[in-house]
Amino acid sequence: QVQLVESGGGLVQPGGSLRLSCAASGRTFENSAMGWFRQTPETNSREREFVAGINWNGGATNYADSVKGRFTISRDNTKNAVYLQMNSLKPEDTALYYCAVSSSWTYPRMHPAYYDVWGQGTQVTVSS
């Protein structure tokens, strides 16, 4: 059974940092793009917001404008894992963060419809 498990979320003060991890099991994703998305209770739509994505070998990344320069996505195919380093966190970054795999694409797309395997999410709360 394919499974993604996120970890590393928590409560942090504004300006602080967190590093999210996503471990995959069940099969390898070394030929697939991977991404991070987030969702808040205030979102009217059930659509998850793209945060960052990385291509199959880590050679290309893309980011939402709201996190550029603050967040960094990386992956380790030897560990079947993807990471999100989040710096200079803001209260508006508070959300449930999900990692996802885009099995049919090697380059990360920004729309959640391109992703077919999802984790359960890890909560990030930025508050003083």
Accessible surface in RSA format (square Angstrom, percent):
REM  Atomic radii and reference values for relative SASA: ProtOr
REM  Chains: A
REM  Algorithm: Lee & Richards
REM  Probe-radius: 1.40
REM  Slices: 20
REM RES _ NUM      All-atoms   Total-Side   Main-Chain    Non-polar    All polar
REM                ABS   REL    ABS   REL    ABS   REL    ABS   REL    ABS   REL
RES GLN A   1   202.19 113.1 137.06 100.2  65.13 155.1  57.47 122.3 144.73 109.8
RES VAL A   2    55.02  36.2  35.83  32.4  19.19  46.2  35.83  31.1  19.19  52.0
RES GLN A   3    99.03  55.4  95.81  70.0   3.22   7.7  18.22  38.8  80.82  61.3
RES LEU A   4     4.55   2.5   0.00   0.0   4.55  11.4   0.00   0.0   4.55  12.3
RES VAL A   5    78.65  51.8  74.44  67.4   4.21  10.2  76.23  66.2   2.42   6.6
RES GLU A   6    16.42   9.4   1.56   1.2  14.86  35.4   0.00   0.0  16.42  13.4
RES SER A   7    60.34  51.0  55.92  74.6   4.42  10.2  41.04  87.4  19.31  27.0
RES GLY A   8    36.80  45.4   0.00   N/A  36.80  45.4  23.84  65.4  12.96  29.0
RES GLY A   9    28.99  35.8   0.00   N/A  28.99  35.8   2.19   6.0  26.81  60.0
RES GLY A  10    29.89  36.9   0.00   N/A  29.89  36.9  29.81  81.8   0.09   0.2
RES LEU A  11   132.62  73.9  99.43  71.1  33.19  83.4  99.43  69.8  33.19  89.3
RES VAL A  12    22.55  14.8  17.97  16.3   4.57  11.0  22.55  19.6   0.00   0.0
RES GLN A  13   122.13  68.3 120.19  87.8   1.94   4.6  31.98  68.1  90.15  68.4
RES PRO A  14    60.92  44.4  38.73  35.3  22.19  80.7  39.22  32.4  21.70 134.9
RES GLY A  15    56.21  69.3   0.00   N/A  56.21  69.3  29.93  82.1  26.27  58.8
RES GLY A  16    20.73  25.6   0.00   N/A  20.73  25.6  20.01  54.9   0.72   1.6
RES SER A  17    58.70  49.6  38.99  52.0  19.71  45.4  22.61  48.2  36.08  50.6
RES LEU A  18    33.78  18.8  28.93  20.7   4.85  12.2  33.78  23.7   0.00   0.0
RES ARG A  19   127.47  53.5 112.43  57.3  15.03  35.8  37.31  51.0  90.15  54.6
RES LEU A  20     0.00   0.0   0.00   0.0   0.00   0.0   0.00   0.0   0.00   0.0
RES SER A  21    30.18  25.5  30.07  40.1   0.11   0.2  16.34  34.8  13.84  19.4
RES CYS A  22     0.28   0.2   0.00   0.0   0.28   0.7   0.28   0.7   0.00   0.0
RES ALA A  23    55.55  51.1  53.36  82.3   2.20   5.0  53.45  75.3   2.11   5.6
RES ALA A  24    11.79  10.8   0.32   0.5  11.47  26.1   0.32   0.5  11.47  30.4
RES SER A  25    55.82  47.2  50.95  68.0   4.88  11.2  45.81  97.5  10.02  14.0
RES GLY A  26    59.21  73.0   0.00   N/A  59.21  73.0  18.23  50.0  40.97  91.8
RES ARG A  27    98.19  41.2  84.15  42.9  14.04  33.4  59.79  81.7  38.40  23.3
RES THR A  28    87.80  62.4  77.13  78.2  10.67  25.4  55.66  74.8  32.13  48.6
RES PHE A  29     2.33   1.2   0.88   0.5   1.45   3.8   2.33   1.4   0.00   0.0
RES GLU A  30    81.23  46.6  80.61  61.0   0.62   1.5  11.28  21.8  69.95  57.1
RES ASN A  31    98.90  68.2  93.23  90.1   5.66  13.6  27.52  66.2  71.38  69.0
RES SER A  32     5.78   4.9   5.78   7.7   0.00   0.0   0.00   0.0   5.78   8.1
RES ALA A  33     0.00   0.0   0.00   0.0   0.00   0.0   0.00   0.0   0.00   0.0
RES MET A  34     3.33   1.7   3.33   2.2   0.00   0.0   0.22   0.2   3.11   4.1
RES GLY A  35     0.00   0.0   0.00   N/A   0.00   0.0   0.00   0.0   0.00   0.0
RES TRP A  36     0.00   0.0   0.00   0.0   0.00   0.0   0.00   0.0   0.00   0.0
RES PHE A  37     0.00   0.0   0.00   0.0   0.00   0.0   0.00   0.0   0.00   0.0
RES ARG A  38    14.56   6.1  13.76   7.0   0.79   1.9   0.83   1.1  13.73   8.3
RES GLN A  39    40.27  22.5  34.69  25.3   5.58  13.3  13.84  29.5  26.42  20.0
RES THR A  40    35.60  25.3  30.15  30.6   5.45  13.0  24.72  33.2  10.88  16.4
RES PRO A  41   130.75  95.3  91.46  83.4  39.29 142.8 104.92  86.6  25.83 160.5
RES GLU A  42   138.77  79.7 114.71  86.8  24.06  57.3  74.50 144.1  64.27  52.5
RES THR A  43    58.98  42.0  37.10  37.6  21.88  52.2  31.97  42.9  27.02  40.8
RES ASN A  44   156.65 108.0 118.83 114.8  37.82  91.1  37.71  90.8 118.93 115.0
RES SER A  45    62.98  53.2  51.25  68.4  11.73  27.0  46.13  98.2  16.85  23.6
RES ARG A  46   216.63  91.0 201.62 102.8  15.01  35.7  78.57 107.4 138.06  83.7
RES GLU A  47    93.17  53.5  76.65  58.0  16.52  39.3  23.84  46.1  69.33  56.6
RES ARG A  48    62.01  26.0  58.36  29.7   3.65   8.7   8.16  11.1  53.85  32.6
RES GLU A  49    83.30  47.8  74.89  56.7   8.41  20.0  44.16  85.4  39.14  32.0
RES PHE A  50    13.55   6.8   7.64   4.7   5.91  15.4   7.64   4.6   5.91  16.9
RES VAL A  51     0.47   0.3   0.32   0.3   0.15   0.4   0.47   0.4   0.00   0.0
RES ALA A  52     0.00   0.0   0.00   0.0   0.00   0.0   0.00   0.0   0.00   0.0
RES GLY A  53     0.00   0.0   0.00   N/A   0.00   0.0   0.00   0.0   0.00   0.0
RES ILE A  54     3.50   2.0   3.50   2.6   0.00   0.0   3.50   2.5   0.00   0.0
RES ASN A  55    18.20  12.6  18.20  17.6   0.00   0.0   0.67   1.6  17.53  16.9
RES TRP A  56   107.90  43.3 107.90  52.2   0.00   0.0  87.78  46.8  20.13  32.7
RES ASN A  57    82.28  56.7  54.37  52.5  27.91  67.2  14.53  35.0  67.75  65.5
RES GLY A  58    32.36  39.9   0.00   N/A  32.36  39.9   8.89  24.4  23.46  52.6
RES GLY A  59    64.77  79.9   0.00   N/A  64.77  79.9  30.82  84.6  33.95  76.0
RES ALA A  60    32.07  29.5  25.56  39.4   6.51  14.8  32.07  45.2   0.00   0.0
RES THR A  61    56.53  40.2  32.96  33.4  23.57  56.2  12.00  16.1  44.53  67.3
RES ASN A  62    27.77  19.2  23.70  22.9   4.07   9.8  20.91  50.3   6.86   6.6
RES TYR A  63    40.06  18.7  34.30  19.5   5.76  15.0  28.34  21.3  11.73  14.5
RES ALA A  64    12.38  11.4  11.05  17.1   1.33   3.0  12.38  17.4   0.00   0.0
RES ASP A  65   119.94  84.0  96.53  96.1  23.41  55.4  37.65  88.6  82.29  82.1
RES SER A  66    58.99  49.8  37.44  50.0  21.54  49.6  49.53 105.5   9.46  13.3
RES VAL A  67     0.13   0.1   0.13   0.1   0.00   0.0   0.13   0.1   0.00   0.0
RES LYS A  68   120.82  58.9 101.02  62.0  19.80  47.2  56.53  50.9  64.29  68.5
RES GLY A  69    88.75 109.4   0.00   N/A  88.75 109.4  44.36 121.7  44.39  99.4
RES ARG A  70    30.43  12.8  25.76  13.1   4.67  11.1  24.97  34.1   5.47   3.3
RES PHE A  71     5.88   2.9   0.00   0.0   5.88  15.3   0.00   0.0   5.88  16.8
RES THR A  72    75.77  53.9  74.58  75.6   1.20   2.9  46.23  62.1  29.55  44.7
RES ILE A  73     5.75   3.3   0.00   0.0   5.75  13.9   0.00   0.0   5.75  15.6
RES SER A  74    46.44  39.2  45.33  60.5   1.11   2.6  34.44  73.3  11.99  16.8
RES ARG A  75    32.97  13.8   5.83   3.0  27.14  64.6   3.97   5.4  29.00  17.6
RES ASP A  76    41.03  28.7  36.70  36.5   4.33  10.2  15.01  35.3  26.02  26.0
RES ASN A  77    50.29  34.7  32.72  31.6  17.58  42.3  16.23  39.1  34.06  32.9
RES THR A  78   129.97  92.4  89.02  90.2  40.95  97.6  88.36 118.7  41.61  62.9
RES LYS A  79   141.28  68.9 118.83  72.9  22.45  53.4  72.60  65.3  68.67  73.2
RES ASN A  80    25.57  17.6  22.41  21.7   3.16   7.6  16.43  39.5   9.14   8.8
RES ALA A  81     9.13   8.4   6.96  10.7   2.17   4.9   6.96   9.8   2.17   5.7
RES VAL A  82     0.00   0.0   0.00   0.0   0.00   0.0   0.00   0.0   0.00   0.0
RES TYR A  83    30.70  14.3  30.70  17.5   0.00   0.0  18.37  13.8  12.33  15.2
RES LEU A  84     0.00   0.0   0.00   0.0   0.00   0.0   0.00   0.0   0.00   0.0
RES GLN A  85    57.64  32.2  57.20  41.8   0.45   1.1  28.87  61.4  28.77  21.8
RES MET A  86     0.00   0.0   0.00   0.0   0.00   0.0   0.00   0.0   0.00   0.0
RES ASN A  87    58.21  40.1  58.21  56.3   0.00   0.0  15.58  37.5  42.63  41.2
RES SER A  88    59.84  50.6  55.22  73.7   4.63  10.7  19.03  40.5  40.81  57.2
RES LEU A  89     2.39   1.3   0.00   0.0   2.39   6.0   0.00   0.0   2.39   6.4
RES LYS A  90    87.23  42.6  86.62  53.1   0.61   1.4  40.54  36.5  46.69  49.7
RES PRO A  91    74.34  54.2  67.28  61.3   7.06  25.7  67.66  55.9   6.68  41.5
RES GLU A  92   121.60  69.8  96.37  72.9  25.23  60.1  62.87 121.6  58.73  48.0
RES ASP A  93     0.57   0.4   0.57   0.6   0.00   0.0   0.00   0.0   0.57   0.6
RES THR A  94    43.03  30.6  38.68  39.2   4.35  10.4  36.61  49.2   6.42   9.7
RES ALA A  95     1.57   1.4   0.31   0.5   1.26   2.9   1.57   2.2   0.00   0.0
RES LEU A  96    55.03  30.6  54.13  38.7   0.90   2.3  54.13  38.0   0.90   2.4
RES TYR A  97     0.00   0.0   0.00   0.0   0.00   0.0   0.00   0.0   0.00   0.0
RES TYR A  98    17.98   8.4  17.98  10.2   0.00   0.0   3.55   2.7  14.44  17.8
RES CYS A  99     0.00   0.0   0.00   0.0   0.00   0.0   0.00   0.0   0.00   0.0
RES ALA A 100     0.00   0.0   0.00   0.0   0.00   0.0   0.00   0.0   0.00   0.0
RES VAL A 101     0.00   0.0   0.00   0.0   0.00   0.0   0.00   0.0   0.00   0.0
RES SER A 102     0.00   0.0   0.00   0.0   0.00   0.0   0.00   0.0   0.00   0.0
RES SER A 103    37.20  31.4  16.85  22.5  20.35  46.9  16.94  36.1  20.26  28.4
RES SER A 104   101.67  85.9  64.68  86.3  36.99  85.2  37.61  80.1  64.06  89.7
RES TRP A 105    95.17  38.2  92.63  44.8   2.54   6.0  84.47  45.0  10.70  17.4
RES THR A 106    75.37  53.6  71.37  72.4   4.00   9.5  41.70  56.0  33.67  50.9
RES TYR A 107    96.20  44.9  95.13  54.1   1.07   2.8  69.36  52.1  26.84  33.1
RES PRO A 108     0.59   0.4   0.00   0.0   0.59   2.2   0.00   0.0   0.59   3.7
RES ARG A 109    84.48  35.5  81.35  41.5   3.12   7.4  13.15  18.0  71.33  43.2
RES MET A 110   100.03  51.8  89.55  59.3  10.48  25.0  54.96  46.7  45.07  59.7
RES HIS A 111    85.45  46.7  81.55  56.7   3.90  10.0  66.03  68.0  19.42  22.6
RES PRO A 112    21.47  15.6  18.09  16.5   3.38  12.3  18.35  15.1   3.12  19.4
RES ALA A 113    83.95  77.2  44.21  68.2  39.75  90.4  56.79  80.0  27.16  72.0
RES TYR A 114    90.24  42.1  79.14  45.0  11.09  28.9  38.30  28.8  51.94  64.0
RES TYR A 115    10.09   4.7   0.00   0.0  10.09  26.3   0.15   0.1   9.95  12.3
RES ASP A 116    85.96  60.2  54.35  54.1  31.60  74.7  43.10 101.4  42.86  42.7
RES VAL A 117    24.24  15.9  21.46  19.4   2.78   6.7  24.24  21.1   0.00   0.0
RES TRP A 118    65.58  26.3  44.82  21.7  20.76  48.7  34.23  18.3  31.35  50.9
RES GLY A 119     5.05   6.2   0.00   N/A   5.05   6.2   0.58   1.6   4.47  10.0
RES GLN A 120   156.25  87.4 140.99 103.0  15.26  36.3  60.05 127.8  96.20  73.0
RES GLY A 121    19.85  24.5   0.00   N/A  19.85  24.5   0.00   0.0  19.85  44.5
RES THR A 122    17.34  12.3  12.55  12.7   4.80  11.4   6.86   9.2  10.48  15.8
RES GLN A 123    85.98  48.1  78.03  57.0   7.95  18.9  48.06 102.3  37.92  28.8
RES VAL A 124     0.00   0.0   0.00   0.0   0.00   0.0   0.00   0.0   0.00   0.0
RES THR A 125    44.06  31.3  44.06  44.7   0.00   0.0  31.20  41.9  12.86  19.4
RES VAL A 126     4.26   2.8   0.00   0.0   4.26  10.3   0.00   0.0   4.26  11.6
RES SER A 127    57.09  48.2  49.25  65.7   7.84  18.1  20.75  44.2  36.34  50.9
RES SER A 128   125.40 106.0  65.80  87.8  59.59 137.3  46.47  99.0  78.92 110.6
END  Absolute sums over single chains surface
CHAIN  1 A     6589.1       5062.4       1526.7       3337.5       3251.6
END  Absolute sums over all chains
TOTAL          6589.1       5062.4       1526.7       3337.5       3251.6
